[in-house]
Amino acid sequence: MATPKKPARDRFAKPQTARLWLMYPPKLIQKPVIWELTHKFELITNVRQASVTDEIGIVCLELEGAPEEVQAGVKWLKKLGVSVEPVELSAMES
């Protein structure tokens, strides 16, 4: 049985950039979640800020890619148990 391939990306679609706050529960702090995200989905990531303790991980992350890839990546993060919230632009720019 052949492995299903990802649908071809529309080369002419305008990439979407999403700025997000990710909050990791303790069970995910040691896992390479952002690395997995970039290998499961066609996304470019940019860590803008991060703070990690034994109890929680908080990351400000930019995701860039086709809108359907960004949406699928966010859905996957939430399914893992990561809290995902949009960043307000005024907070990012200051």
N, C-alpha and C positions, 0 to 999 in steps of 0.2 A: 504494500500500500504506500503510495507516494505521500510525502510530507506536504501539507498545504502551504503554499507560498503566500507571503503578504501581498495584498493588492498593490499594484504599481502606483507610486505616488505621482500625482499630477505635477509635472515639472513647471507648469505655468500658474499653479495655485500660489497665492501670496502666503508666505509663512506667517504664523500667528506667534506672538510673544505673550506669555502669561507670567506674571510675577506673583509668587505664592509663598505663604508661610506654611511650612510643614512642621507638625508636632508629632514626634515619634513616641509611642509608649515604650516602657522599659524593655519589653521583649524584642524590640526591633533596633535598639541602639547599637548593638554589635554587628548588625547585618549591613551589607553594602547595598542599601536600597537604591540610592541614586545611580550607582553603577548598573544595577539590574534594570532600572528604568531606561537607561540609554541603550541597553542591549535588547530589550524587548520591543522598544518603540523607536521610530526614526526621529529622535529628538536631540537637540543640543541643549546642554544644561550649563548654567552658570551660577555657582554658589555665591550669593552676595553677602551673606552673614550666617554664622552658625554658633550655637552654644549647646554643648552636650555635657550632661551630668549622668550619674548613675540612675537617676529617676526619670529624666526626660531629655529629648533632643529637639531643639528648635532650629530650623533652617529656613532662611529666606532664599528661595530658588527661582531663577528665571528659566522657563522652558520655551524653546523655539522649535517650531515645526509646523507641518500641515495641521489645520484646525482639528481634523479627525484624529490625528496622532496625539495632539495635546489633550483632547478630551478622553481618549482611551488611556493615556498615561495617568491622568488625574483619577479616573475611575479605578484603575489598577491600584494606585496608592491608597485610595479610600478602602478598597477591598482588603488590603493588607492590614488595615487598622491605623493608618496614618491620618491625622486630622489635616485637612487641606483648606486654607482660607486665602482669598485674594489679598494682595498687598495694596493699600491705598497709595496712589501715585504721589500724593503730597508728602507722605512719610518717607518714600524712597528718595525723593529729590532733595530733601533737606539734609 
